[in-house]
Amino acid sequence: LSDLYAACRSQSHHRLAEQSVKVETRYNWADLVLPVEKTSQLKEICAQVRHQYRVFCQWGFAQKIAYGRGLSVLFSGPPGTGKTMAAQVMAEELQHAIFKIDLSAIVSKYIGETEKNLNKIFAEAERCNAILFFDEADALFGKRTEVKDAHDRYANIETSYLLQKMEEYEGMVILATNLRANMDEAFIRRIRFIVEFPFPDTALRARIWQSHFPKEAPVRKDIDFDFLARRFQVTGGSIRNIILNTAFLAAESNEDISMEHILHGVKREFEKIGKLWNEETLNHAASARN
């Protein structure tokens, strides 16, 4: 059955790829480190997609719900907390293609062009039963404002049109945002599920540290993941960057991945994201570990 799904997807989404980017799904539930309640909520969403035909067609709910039968989900939370990974995991679970909408390809300065591009995307997604993924959705689903000039009026028209297409679409739409407060309230009311992605606590960070090292990687056994989780309060996205940079450091020195490599990777990540770091921090981390 999975081969049949893959063959159908390969024949049905060629035109959709013109206005969006197909996301390769390489993750599963084991890769997604979230609180148990959040993972359960994501699995409930997948269950609704699987049983959509039974509920609406066989059980007659389509006669009671004229529109808004699609499944819209909002992922909200700080950057690097797993929103994009969760979307990929769900697509893999459901055997659906997932397309990340390229805002630069659909938003136009010319009046009416943005609406035309959105219409093409939703029409093509309907044909191929694809999941639409709007990253940084607040940029497109922003709050409507008081009309003071023509620009405000046409911006509000675009937002209203997008709201209309969301209600008409019977597939699955995932929105991801770091700034939920900037989302238009009309969208929030019509979204079926809202999943908040929290900043990972110490226990979750320890799991993230461990899960990001492949089995084939030459990792020394004295790596103290609990210490890393306690000492460095960073998101899963930052941990991923640290581990990847660490792997290249170890490869360059032709050594197994060690705590020294990881601490150096943490230092580089802190410098990148603007967190305070100095050699005293590194010495303190080493002494605390000992």
Secondary structure as UniProt FT lines:
FT   HELIX           2..12
FT   TURN            14..15
FT   HELIX           16..18
FT   STRAND          20..22
FT   HELIX           29..31
FT   HELIX           36..50
FT   HELIX           52..53
FT   HELIX           54..58
FT   HELIX           61..63
FT   STRAND          71..76
FT   TURN            79..80
FT   HELIX           83..94
FT   STRAND          98..101
FT   HELIX           103..106
FT   TURN            111..112
FT   HELIX           113..128
FT   STRAND          131..134
FT   TURN            135..136
FT   HELIX           137..139
FT   HELIX           150..168
FT   STRAND          172..177
FT   HELIX           180..182
FT   HELIX           185..190
FT   STRAND          193..196
FT   HELIX           202..211
FT   TURN            215..216
FT   TURN            221..222
FT   HELIX           225..231
FT   HELIX           236..253
FT   HELIX           259..273
FT   HELIX           279..289
//
